[in-house]
Amino acid sequence: MEKRKGKIYIDLDLVEKDWKSAKEILDFLGFFPVRVECLWAEGLLEMVGYSEKFDEVEAGLKPPVYDVNVSYENGKITQIKLSRREE
């Protein structure tokens, strides 16, 4: 897993108002954070870490950014999709 690095962004509102959903998303990814930064002006948490769902990245290269798209129904998560942003 050491080569499967990536960066994701989580909405601060989600973390503050529904932390269980935020945890469910991170659990789905099997995400192990190594750096978390709060971007107050953007209302986001920037998280860099490892996940088996990320692509392999060679040592020394910048980790790619992944979009996490979440579908809800009746206030519950029904689907989580991960897609790598094109550079």
C-alpha positions as CSV (number, residue, x, y, z in Angstrom):
1,M,0.0,0.0,0.0
2,E,3.0,2.3,0.5
3,K,2.9,3.4,-3.2
4,R,-0.9,4.0,-3.3
5,K,-0.9,7.7,-2.2
6,G,-3.5,10.3,-2.9
7,K,-5.0,13.6,-1.9
8,I,-8.7,14.1,-1.1
9,Y,-10.8,17.0,0.1
10,I,-13.7,16.6,2.6
11,D,-16.2,19.4,3.2
12,L,-15.9,20.9,6.7
13,D,-19.7,21.2,7.0
14,L,-20.0,17.4,6.6
15,V,-17.4,16.8,9.3
16,E,-19.0,19.3,11.7
17,K,-22.6,18.4,11.1
18,D,-22.5,14.7,10.2
19,W,-19.1,13.3,11.3
20,K,-20.5,9.7,11.0
21,S,-20.9,10.1,7.3
22,A,-17.4,11.6,7.0
23,K,-16.1,8.5,8.9
24,E,-18.1,6.2,6.6
25,I,-16.5,7.8,3.5
26,L,-12.9,7.4,5.0
27,D,-13.7,3.8,6.1
28,F,-14.9,3.0,2.6
29,L,-11.6,4.2,1.2
30,G,-9.6,2.4,3.8
31,F,-7.9,5.8,4.1
32,F,-4.8,6.2,6.3
33,P,-4.0,10.0,6.6
34,V,-0.5,11.2,6.9
35,R,-1.2,14.9,6.6
36,V,-4.4,16.8,7.2
37,E,-4.8,20.5,6.7
38,C,-7.8,22.7,7.4
39,L,-8.5,25.1,4.6
40,W,-10.8,27.5,6.4
41,A,-11.3,29.9,3.5
42,E,-12.4,27.1,1.2
43,G,-14.4,25.2,3.9
44,L,-12.4,22.0,3.3
45,L,-10.1,19.5,4.9
46,E,-7.2,18.6,2.6
47,M,-6.1,15.1,3.4
48,V,-3.1,13.3,2.0
49,G,-2.7,9.6,2.7
50,Y,-2.8,6.0,1.6
51,S,-5.6,3.8,0.3
52,E,-5.8,0.5,-1.6
53,K,-8.3,2.3,-3.9
54,F,-5.6,4.8,-5.1
55,D,-3.3,4.2,-8.0
56,E,0.3,3.5,-7.4
57,V,2.6,6.5,-7.4
58,E,6.4,6.3,-7.8
59,A,8.5,7.6,-4.9
60,G,9.1,11.3,-5.0
61,L,6.2,12.2,-7.2
62,K,3.3,14.4,-6.1
63,P,0.3,12.4,-5.0
64,P,-2.7,12.7,-7.4
65,V,-6.0,14.3,-6.3
66,Y,-9.1,12.2,-6.1
67,D,-12.7,13.3,-6.2
68,V,-15.0,11.6,-3.8
69,N,-18.6,11.6,-5.0
70,V,-21.3,10.6,-2.5
71,S,-24.9,9.9,-3.2
72,Y,-27.5,10.2,-0.5
73,E,-31.1,8.9,-0.1
74,N,-33.2,9.8,2.9
75,G,-30.2,11.3,4.6
76,K,-28.1,8.1,4.3
77,I,-25.1,7.3,2.0
78,T,-26.2,5.0,-0.8
79,Q,-23.1,5.2,-3.0
80,I,-19.5,6.4,-2.8
81,K,-17.5,6.8,-6.0
82,L,-13.8,7.7,-6.3
83,S,-12.3,9.2,-9.4
84,R,-8.8,10.5,-10.1
85,R,-8.7,14.1,-11.4
86,E,-7.0,14.7,-14.7
87,E,-3.9,16.9,-14.4
